[in-house]
Amino acid sequence: RVHTLPMGSKLMILAPVVKSQKGEHKDILEKAKKEGFNRVRINNEVISLEDEITLKKNFKSSIEIVVDRIILKEGINSRLSDSIETALKHSDGTILVNDSEKDHLFSRKLSCPKCDNVSIPDLEPRIFSFNSPQGACSSCDGIGTLLEFDEELIISDENLSLLEGCFEVWGKSASYWYIATIHALAKSLKFDINTPWSKLPKNIKKTILYGDMNIKIDYDFRKEDSHFEFSREYEGVIPNLQRRFKETKSDSMRQYYEGFMTNHPCPSCYGNRLKPESLAVKVNSIGIHEFTAFSVEKALDFVKSLVLKGSEEIIAKPILKEINQRLTFLHDVGVGYLNLNRSAGTLSGGEAQRIRLATQIGSKLMGVLYILDEPSIGLHQRDNTKLINTLKDLKELGNTVIVIEHDQETMEEADYIIDMGPGAGVHGGEVTAKGKLSEVIKNKNSLTGKYLSGKLSIEIPKIRREGNGNFLKVIGATENNLKNLTVTFPLGIFIVVTGVSGSGKSTLVNEILYNDLAAKIMHAKLLSGKHKKLEGVKHLDKVINIDQSPIGRTPRSNPATYTGLFTPIRELFSNLEEAKLRGYNPGRFSFNVSGGRCETCQGDGILKIEMHFLPDGYVICDVCKGKRYNKETLEVKYKGKNI
């Protein structure tokens, strides 16, 4: 770029060593002189290093070493290159070339020539990773969200006044301090303490919630025999909660405060999780945060339509090929609707399994046995064919694929079927049929074969229930991909919400309908998805969401403890004659408390062996042999069976 300057230009090659910094900088000047340089430019004035240079300690100075003075002409390429290399070596990767009229800034770094000391590090994969300190947003540590107090959760009922307890976090039976605060606020801000929160002016609401250190409120504090008055700045409900949340050392209090908090997009990265310099890098006007917000299908279209030329094409060609392949694998297993930045925790079991399947196809391993447990879960029939074709591709690579599945289409496409049965639990455990589809269908012992052949079928009811005449109505739903929907749910009947994967079913039912009902009926601290209104809530008195999360509060939970069946079982054993003679109560037959449980394994039945740098190992307790109780407790029997 220096050669683009006019021929005959008188150039001065400068190496910046000090940029607008206070100090005398004697060590820098002395070092430059020892290294053989004759001149420096200080604050745009060229000075010989042989002269005595004195800089004022409290004034800012800019110093550049004059590396060379040269006239731009033919045959000076070697000298010019050497001078530039020398200047770069002595500076921080930037040089100045003065052509008698102005300075031209050149840099090896990605930097802005108009901004002081603004540059970004060399582009490498880690600065585009929110898991790396080099790339993660410094405000949210790459999470993209910050846990903050939410107005909607703090205000339990807008129709209540401050005195009646509209702030749940203050409690309905507020302390003397809060009652005094309410009266002081009402006096200073001039509002009626009996006015419902919903009818207070916006500016008063804002001051109450967020405080105003410019406003002093006058407290008239009365408690039993004491009475005193004073003035102080008003902190605000939310700043007060933030301070208490940060200061508390109690886990229970932190958990309590978190009930009034929700995750909000980070104000620094706007939820994009990366540093500004990482987000500034664009390919065809698209940043990495915008690309990862694409669905798999849209990202695939973008990569295929990307046109690069020259050196860009040479550099990007193998990378784009790899990206294209991996996106194609994801598309082929039926998750083309998923956004690339979708949180792993929100994926269904089937989606997570299909994504893992796509990575295996990409590895192109041979001679491997793959085992998949119901990969079609949550997959619409439209996408099922893609999944089956992917499994076939995996087989064609020279692998064996075993799928545990109930899906009819998958069974019909299988090369070999093993049918287990004939029933469940103690009634199962046998192979009732095996072989090709035609062989299983002909096997009289196979219940699956009878359904596949059509001999057995699930009858469709001829008469449908009419419902109770009441309705739930979601109006103006716009969360995620919902397009201002109004949906009516008739009550008192069996309703199925269906559609292709990613069509918005979970958003409508879970994020909007359930969350709103749970907040209004069950007083749950949940925020519903965006919608205008929900009608028909008065027809319900309870809402229950039965999901696939683990049952119980602890890993010790089992169906007996979760359903409450274990309580009468323990009472039964405690009422036995042997138990009464020994003085055992129901707690003796619990593996969660001391007394009856095996203390070696703490009632777990297994022992954890810490492996330090390897995953922990687990072995059956050698004392209770996995029974979870001590010897004495197990001696109490009902009809020959212990607990």
ZAZAMI-405498 format. One record per residue: x, y, z of N, C-alpha, C in turn; residue in three letters. Coordinates in steps of 0.2 Angstrom, whole numbers, plus 5000, padded with zeros to 4 digits. Layout:
# residues N
XYZXYZXYZala...
# end
This chain:
# residues 643
500449945000500050005000500450065000arg501050065003501550125003501650134995val501750084991501950104984501350134980his500750134983500250174980500250254980thr500750274985500850344986501150374979leu501150434978501450464972502150454971pro502450434966503150424965503550494966met504050494969504450554971504250584977gly503750554981503650574988504150564992ser504250614997504750615002504450575008lys504650515010504350485015504750475021leu504450475027504750465033504450405037met504850355038504550295041504650295048ile504050295052504050305059503750245063leu504050235068503850175073503550205079ala502950205080502650235086502850195092pro503050225097503250195104502950215110val502650285109502250315115501750345111val501150335114500550365111500150405117lys500150475117499850515121499850485129ser500450485131500550455138500950505142gln500850515148501150565153501850525155lys502350575156503050545158503550575154gly504150565157504850595154505050545149glu504950475149505050425144505850425143his506250435148506950435147507250365144lys506950315147507150245146507050225138asp506450255136506350235129506750275124ile506950335126507350375121508050355122leu508250335128508950305128509050235125glu508550195125508550135121508550145114lys508150195111508150205104508850225102ala509250265106509850295104510350235104lys510350185109510750135109510750085103lys510050085101509950035095510150065088glu510450125089510750155082510250205079gly509750225082509350275078509550345080phe509450385075509750455076509250505078asn508550495076508050545077507450515079arg507050555083506350535085505950595083val505250585083504750635082504350635088arg504350695091504050705098503450755097ile502850735097502250785096502350825090asn502450785084502550805077503150845076asn503650845080504250885079504850835079glu505250835074505850795073506350815077val506650775081507250795086507750745085ile508450775085508950725085509050695092ser509250635092509350605099510050625102leu510450655098511050685101510950745105glu510350775104510150835108509850815115asp509950855120509650845126508850855126glu508550795127507750795127507550795134ile507150845136506750845142506050855141thr505650805143504950805143504650815149leu504050855149503750875156503350815158lys503450795165503250735168502450735168lys502150785168501350785169501050805163asn501350805157501050815151501050755146phe500550745142500550685138501050705132lys501350645130501750655124501650595119ser501750605113501850555108502550545105ser502850485105503450485102503550425097ile503850445091503950395086504650395084glu504950335083505650335081505650345073ile506150385071506250395064506650335061val506350295058506750235056507150245049val506850285045507150295038506850355035asp507150395031506950445027507150435020arg506650425015506750395009506350435004ile506550434997506150464992505850404988ile505250404987504850344983505050344976leu505450294974505650294967505750214965lys505950204959506150134957506750114960glu506750044961507350014964507450024972gly506950044975507050054983506650004986ile506349954983505949904986506249864992asn506849844991507249814996507349855003ser507549915001507649965007507049985011arg506549995007505850005009505549955014leu505649895011505349835015505749825021ser506449835021506849825027506649875032asp506549945030506349995035505649985038ser505149955034504549945037504549885042ile504949835040505049775045505349805051glu505849845051506149875057505649915061thr505249955058504749995061504249955065ala504049905061503549855064503849815070leu504449805070504849765075504849805082lys504949875081505049915087504349945089his503849945085503249965088502749905090ser502149925091501649865093501249845087asp501649835081501349815075501049865070gly501149925072500849985068501450025066thr501450065060501950105058501550165055ile501950225055501650285052502150305046leu501850325040502250345035502050415033val502550465034502350535033502650555026asn502150585022502350605015502450685015asp502550715020502650785021502050825021ser501450795019500750825020500450795026glu500450725027500050695032500350625034lys500150605039500350535041499850485039asp500150425036499750365034499850315039his499350285042499350235047499350165044leu499850125045499750055043499850005049phe499449955049499449905055499449835052ser499749795056499749725055499149695059arg498849735063498249715067497649735064lys497049705067496349725064496249785069leu496249845066496249905070495849965066ser495650015070495350065067495850125066cys495950155060496450205060496250275063pro495550275064495250345067495250345075lys495250285078495150275085495850265088cys495950295094496550285098496550215101asp497050175100497150115104496550065103asn496250065098495650015097495849965092val495949905094496149845089495849785092ser495749735088495549675090496149615089ile496149565093496649515092496549475085pro497049445083497049405077496449355078asp496149345072495549305071495749235072leu495449205077495549125078494949105081glu494849035080494249005082493949025089pro494449025094494249035101493949105102arg494049155098493749225099492949225097ile492749165094492049155092491749105096phe492049085101491749035106491549075113ser490949065115490749095121490949045127phe491248995125491548955131492248965132asn492549015128493249035129493249105132ser493749125137493749185139493949235134pro494249215129494449265123493849285119gln493349245119492749265115492149285119gly492049255125491449265129491349335131ala490749355131490549425134490749435141cys491049485143491349495149490849515154ser490249535152489649555157489249495159ser489149445155488749385156489149325156cys489849325155490249265155490049215149asp489749245144489549205138488949165139gly488549185144487849145145487349185141ile487349245140486949285136486349315140gly486249295146485749315150485949335157thr485649375160485749395167485149385171leu485249355177484649345182484549415185leu483949435184483749505187483049495190glu482849545194482249545197481749575192phe481149535192480649555187480049585190asp479749645188479249675190478649635191glu478449595186477849555186477849505191glu478449475193478449425199478449465206leu478749525206478749555212478049585214ile477649605209476949625210476449565210ile476249545216475849485216475149495214ser474849555215474149575213474149645212asp474049665205473949735204473349775207glu472849735209472249765211472249775219asn472849755222472949775229473349835230leu473249865235473649925237474349905240ser474749955241475449945245475249915252leu474749945255474649935262474349865262leu473949845257473649775257474149715255glu474749735253475249685251475249665244gly475249715239475349705232476049675230cys476549695235477149665234477249605238phe477249545235477249485239477949475242glu478449505240479149505243479149535250val478649585250478649625257478149585262trp477749545259477249505263476649545265gly476049505266475449545267475449565275lys475749535279475849555286476549595287ser476549655283477149685283477449705290ala478149715290478449735296478249805298ser478449825304478349895306478749945301tyr479349915299479849955295479449975288trp479149915285478849925278478249975279tyr477849965284477250005285477450075286ile478050095289478250155290478550185283ala478850145279479050155273478550175268thr477950135268477350155264477050215266ile476950235272476750295274477150355272his477850345273478350395271478350405263ala478250355259478250365252477550395250leu477050385253476350415251476450485253ala476750505258476750575260477250615256lys477850585254478350615250478050625243ser477850565240477650565233476850585232leu476550595237475850625237475350575233lys475250515236474750465234474450435240phe473850405239473450375244473650305245asp473850285251474050215252473550165251ile472950185250472450135249472250125241asn472650165237472550165230472850095227thr472450055223472749995220473350015216pro473849965216474449975212474249995205trp473749955202473649965195473450045193ser473150075198472950145197473450195199lys473950175201474550235203474850255196leu475050325196475350355190476050315189pro476250315183476850275181477450305184lys477450375185478050395188478150375195asn477550375199477650355206477750275206ile477550235202477750165201478450155200lys478750195196479450195194479850215200lys479650265204480050285209480050235215thr479450205216479350155221479750095220ile479750075213480150015211480850025211leu481150075208481850085207482150135211tyr481750175215482050225220482250285216gly482450335220482750405217483150435223asp483750425222484250455227484250525228met483850565224483750635224483150655229asn482750605230482250615234482350585241ile482150625246482250605253481550595256lys481350545259480750535262480750535270ile480250565273480250575280479850515283asp480250485288479950425291479750445298tyr479150425300478850435306478750365309asp479250345313479250275315478950265322phe478450225322478150215329478050135330arg478250115336478250045338478250035345lys477650015347477450005354477650075358glu478150075362478250135366478750185363asp479050165357479550205354479250245348ser479550305347479350345342479950395340his480150385334480650435331480550455324phe480850505322480750535315481450545312glu481450535306482150545302481950545295phe482450575291482450575284482950535280ser482850505275483350475271483250465264arg483750445260483550435253483250365252glu482750365247482350305246482750255241tyr482950195243483350155239482950125233glu482250105234481850075229481849995231gly481249965229481149895230481649855227val481749865220482149825216482849835218ile483149895219483849895221483949865228pro483449875232483449845239483549765239asn483149735234483149665233483849645230leu484049685226484749665222485249665228gln485249715232485749725237485749665242arg485149645244485049595249485249525246arg485049515239485249455236486049445235phe486349505234487149495234487449485240lys487149515246487449515252487249455256glu486749415255486549365259487049305258thr487149265263487549205263487149145264lys486449155265486049095266485749075259ser485849005258485648975252484848975251asp484548965257483748975257483549045255ser483849095257483649165256483849175248met484349155246484549165239483949125234arg483849065236483249035233482649065233gln482449095239481849135240481849195235tyr482449235235482449295230482449275223tyr482749215221482749195214482049175212glu481549165216480849155214480549225211gly480849275213480649345210481049365204phe481449325202481949345196481849305190met482049335184481949295178482649315174thr482749275169483349285165483149335160asn483549385159483449445154484049445150his483949465143484549465139485049515142pro485749495141486249535143486249605140cys486349655143486349725140486949745136pro487449705137488149715134488149685127ser487949615127487949575121487249565118cys486749595121486049585119485849505118tyr486149465122485949395122486449355117gly486849385113487249355108487949315111asn488049325118488549295121489249305120arg489449345115490149355113490349425114leu490949445114491249515114491049555108lys491049615108490849655103491349645097pro491949635098492449625092492349565089glu492049515092491949445089491249455085ser490849495087490149505084490249555078leu490849595078490949635072491149605066ala491449545066491649505060491049485056val491049495050490549485045490749445039lys490349395037490449355031489749375027val489849405021489349425017488749465021asn489049505025488549555030488249515035ser488449455037488149415042488649395047ile488549415054488949395059488849325062gly489249305066489149235068488549225073ile488349275076487749275080487149275076his487149305070486549305065486549235062glu487149205060487149145057486849085061phe487049085068486849035072486149045074thr485849105073485149115074484749085069ala485049065063484649035057484448965059phe483948935056483748865057484248825053ser484248765054484748725050484648735042val483948735040483748745033484048805030glu483948865034484148925032484848935032lys485248905036485948905036486248875030ala485948815029486148775023486048815017leu485448845016485348895010485848945009asp486048975015486549035015487249005013phe487448945016488048925014488148905006val487548875004487548854997487548914992lys487248974994487249024990487849074991ser488249064996488849104997489349104991leu489449164988489949174983490549204985val491149174985491749204987492249204981leu492749254981493149254975493849254977lys494349244973495049244974495249204980gly495649244984495949214990495449194995ser494949224996494349205000494049144999glu494049124992493749064990494249004992glu494849014991495348964992495348954999ile495349005004495348995011494748955013ile494148975011493548955014493248895011ala493548875005493248815002493148745006lys493748725009493648665013493248675019pro493248735022492848745028492148745026ile491948775021491248785018490948715017leu491448675014491248605012491048565019lys491448575024491348535030490648565033glu490548625033489948655036489348635032ile489448635026488848605021488648535023asn489148495024489048425025488748415032gln488948445037488648445044487948465044arg487848525041487148545040486648505036leu486948475031486548425027486348365032thr486848335036486648285040486148295045phe486148355048485648375053484948385049leu484948405043484348415039484048345037his484448305036484248235034483948195040asp484148205046483948165051483248205054val483048255051482348285052482348335057gly482948375058482948425063483148495059val482948495053483048555049482748615052gly482248615056481848665059482148695065tyr482648665068482948685074483448745072leu483448795077483948845076484648825079asn485148845075485848825077486048835084leu485748895087485848915094485348895099asn484948845097484448815102484748785108arg484548805114484848785120484748705121ser485248665122485248595123484748575128ala484648615133484148595138483448595136gly483248625130482548635128482448585122thr482948535121482848485116482448425119leu482048395115481648335117482148285116ser482048225120482448165119482648145112gly482048145108482148125101482548165097gly482548235099482948285095483648275097glu483748265103484448265105484848195102ala484448145102484648085099484748085092gln484348125088484448135081485048175080arg485148225084485748265083486448225084ile486448185089486948145090487048095084arg486548075081486548025075486848065070leu486748125069486948165063487748175064ala488048175070488748185071489048115069thr488748065071488947995069489047985062gln488548005058488548005051489148045048ile489248095051489748145049490448105050gly490548065055491148035056491347985051ser490847955048490847905043491347845045lys491147825051491447765054491247695051leu491547645051491347585048491447525053met491047475053491147415057490847435064gly490447475065490147505072489447475073val489347455079488647435081488347505084leu487747525081487447585084486747565087tyr486647585093486047575097485647635098ile485047635096484647695096483947675100leu483747715105483147705109482647755107asp482147725103481547765101481747835098glu482147835092482347905090481747945086pro481247905085480647945082480247985087ser480347975093479948015098479948085097ile479348115097479248185095479248205088gly479348155084479448175076478848165073leu478648215069478048205065478148155059his477648125057477648075052478048105045gln477948165044478248195038478948185038arg479248195044479948195045480248125046asp479848075047480048005049480447975043asn480247985037480547955032481247975031thr481448045033482048065033482548035038lys482248015044482547985049482747915047leu482247875044482347805042482947805036ile482847855032483347855026484047865029asn484147905035484747915038485047855041thr484547815044484747755047485047705042leu484747705036484947665031485647685028lys485747755028486347775026486947755031asp486747755037487247725042487447655041leu486947615039486947545038487447535032lys487247575026487647565020488347585021glu488547615026489347635027489647565030leu489247515031489647455034489547445041gly488947475044488847465051488247425052asn488147415059487547375061487147425065thr486447435064486047475067485447445071val485447445078484947415082484447475084ile483847475083483347525085482847495089val482747525095482147505100481547555098ile481047525095480547565092479847535092glu479347585092478647555092478347585085his478747625081478447655075478347605070asp477747605067477547555062478047565056gln478147625053478547635047479247615048glu479547625054480147605055480247525055thr479747495058479747415058479647385051met479247425047479147395040479747405036glu480247455037480847465034481447425036glu481347395042481847355045482047295041ala482647275041482847215038482747155042asp482647165049482647105054482247135060tyr481747095062481347125068481447065074ile481547095080481547045086480947075090ile480447035091479847055095479847025102asp479847065107479947045114479247045117met479147005122478446995125478446935129gly477846905130477146925127476846985130pro477046995137476747055141477347095143gly477147135149477647185152477847155159ala478347175161478647155168478747085168gly478447055174478546985175478246935169val477746965165477446935160477846935153his478346975153478746975147479446945148gly479946965144480546935145480746875140gly480246875135480346815130480346845123glu480746815118480646835111480046795108val479546835106478946805104478946795096thr479446835093479446825086480146855083ala480446835078481046865075481046845068lys481446885064481446875057481246935053gly481146925046480946975042480146995044lys479947055041479247085042478747025041leu478846995035478346945033478346885038ser478846865041478946815046478546835052glu478646895055478446915061477646925060val477446945054476646955053476346885054ile476646835051476446765051476446725058lys476846755062476946715069476346735073asn476046675075475446685079475546705086lys476146705089476346725096476446795096asn476546835090476746905090476146945091ser476046985096475547035097475747095092leu476347105091476547165086476347145079thr476447075077476347055071475547055069gly475147045074474447045073474247115071lys474547165074474347235073474647255066tyr475247235064475547255058475147215052leu474847165053474447125048473747155047ser473547195052472847215052472347175056gly472547115058472147075062471847105068lys472247145071472047185077472147255075leu471747305078471847375077471447405083ser471647475083471347515088470747545085ile470147535088469547555085469447635086glu469247665081469147735082468347745084ile468247785090467647785093467147825088pro466547795087466047825083465647885085lys465647885092465347945095465847975099ile465848045098466348085102465948125107arg466348135113466048175118466048255116arg465448285118465348355116465648405120glu465948385126466248435130465748465135gly465948515139465448545144465148615142asn465348635136465148695134465548755136gly466048745140466548805141467148795137asn467548855137468048855132468648895136phe469248885134469848925135470048955128leu470149015128470349055122470949095123lys471449075119472149115119472049165113val472149225114472049285109472749315108ile472849325102473449365099474149335102gly474249265101474849235103475449245098ala475949275100476549295095477149275098thr477249235103477849205105478249165100glu478849165100479249135095479049135088asn478749085085478549085078477849095077asn477449095082476749105082476549175079leu476049165074475949225070475249255072lys475249285078474649325081474049275081asn474149215084473549165083473049175089leu472449155087471849155092471649085092thr471749045097471548975097471048965103val470548925101470048905106470148825108thr470148815115470148745117469448735121phe469048685118468448665122468648625128pro468248635133468448605140468048545140leu468248495144467848435146467948375141gly468448385136468548335131469348325130ile469548275126470248245125470448285119phe470948335120471148375114471948355113ile472048345106472748335104472948395100val473548425102473848475098474448445094val474348445087474848415083475148455078thr475648435074475948475069476648455068gly476948475062477648455061478148485066val478648445067479148475072479348545071ser479348585076479548655076478948695074gly478348675073477848715071477548765076ser477748755083477448795088477048765093gly476948705093476548665098476648675105lys477348665107477548675114477548755116ser477648795111477648865113476848885115thr476448865111475748875112475448845118leu475548785119475248745125475648755132val476348755131476748755137476948825139asn477248865135477448935136476948985137glu476348975134475849025134475248995138ile474948945136474348925140474448895147leu474948855148475148825155475348885159tyr475848915157476248965161475749025163asn475249045159474749095161474249065166asp474049005164473548975169473848965176leu474548935176474848925182474948985186ala475149045183475249105186474549125189ala474049125186473349155188472949105193lys473049045192472648995196473048975202ile473648945200474148915206474548965209met474549035206475049085209475749065208his475949025203476649005201476949075199ala477649075200478049125198478349115191lys477849115186478049095179477849155175leu478249165170478049215165477849185158leu477249205156476949165150477249205144ser477249165138477449185132476949245129gly477149285124476849345122476149325119lys475649355122474949355119474549405122his473949425119473549485121473149465127lys472849405127472349395132472249315133lys472049295139471749225139471049225143leu470549195139469949195142469749125144glu469249125149468949065151469349035157gly469749075160470149055166469649035172val469149065172468649055178468348985178lys468348955172468048885172468548835175his469148845177469648805180469748815187leu469948765191470148785198470848755199asp471148725194471848695195472148675188lys472748685187473148665181473748625183val473848565180474448525181474748505175ile475448515175475848495169476248435170asn476048385167476448315167476948315162ile477548325164478048325159478548265160asp479148265157479548205157480148215162gln480048265166480648275171480648225176ser481148215180481248155185480748165190pro480448115193479948115198480348125205ile479948165209480248175216480748225216gly480948245222481448295224482148275224arg482248215225482948185226483048125221thr483648105220483748045216483547985220pro483347985226483147925230482447915228arg482047965225481347955224481247895219ser480647865221480447805216479647805216asn479347765212478647775211478247765217pro478547725222478147715229478147785233ala478747815233478847875237478447935234thr478447935227478247995223477447995223tyr477147935223476447925223476147925230thr476547925235476347925242476147855245gly476247805240476147735242476547705248leu477147735248477647715253477447725260phe477047785261476847805268476447745271thr475847725268475547665271475947605272pro476347595267476747535268477247535274ile477547595275477947605281477447595288arg476847625287476447615293476247545294glu476147505289475947435289476547395293leu477147405291477647375294477747395302phe477647455303477747485310477147455315ser476647435312476047405316476047335317asn476547305314476647235315476947215322leu476747155325476847145332477647145333glu478047115328478747115329479047195330glu478747235326478947305326478747335332ala478147325335477947355341478347335347lys478547265347478947245352479647275352leu479847295346480547325346480547405346arg479847425347479747495347479947535341gly479847505335479947535329479347585327tyr479447645325478947685322478947685314asn478547715310478547715303479247745300pro479547795304480247815302480747765302gly480647715306481147665306481247625299arg480647635295480647595288480747645283phe481047705284481247745279482047745277ser482247745271482947745270483247815269phe482747865271483047935270483247955277asn483147925282483347955289483747895293val484147915298484447875302484047835306ser484247775308483847725312483747665309gly483347655303483247595300483647585294gly483947635291484347635285485047605286arg485347585281486047555281486447625282cys486847635287487247695288487947695283glu488147635281488747625277488547665270thr487947655267487847685261487347745262cys487147755268486647815269485947795266gln485847735265485147715262485147715255gly485747725252485747725244485747655241asp486047605245486047545242486747535238gly487047585236487647585232488147635235ile488747625234489347665236489647705230leu489847765231490147805226490947795227lys491247775222492047775222492247835218ile492647885221492847935217493547915214glu493547935207494047915203494547965201met494448025205494848085203494848105196his495248095192495248115185494848075180phe494448025183494047985179493347995182leu492847975178492147985181492047935187pro491647955192491547915198491247855196asp491447805200491147735199490647715205gly490247665204489747655209489747575210tyr489747555216489647475217489147465223val488847405222488347385227488647385234ile488247415239488547415246488647345248cys489247335251489447265253489147255260asp488847295264488547285270487747265269val487347305266486647285265486547255259cys487047245254486947215248486447245243lys486347315244485947345240485247355242gly485047325248484447325251484247395255lys484747435256484647505259484447505266arg484347445269484147445277484647405281tyr484647415287485147375291484747315293asn485147265296484947195297484347195302lys484347235307483747235312483147255309glu483147305304482547325301482247275296thr482647235293482447185288482247125291leu482347115298482047055302481347065303glu481047125302480247135303479947115296val479547065296479247035290478447035290lys478147045284477447035283477346985278tyr477046935280476846875276477546845273lys478046845277478746825274479146875270gly478846935269479246985265479447045270lys480047065269480347125273480247185269asn480347245272480247305268480547315262ile
# end
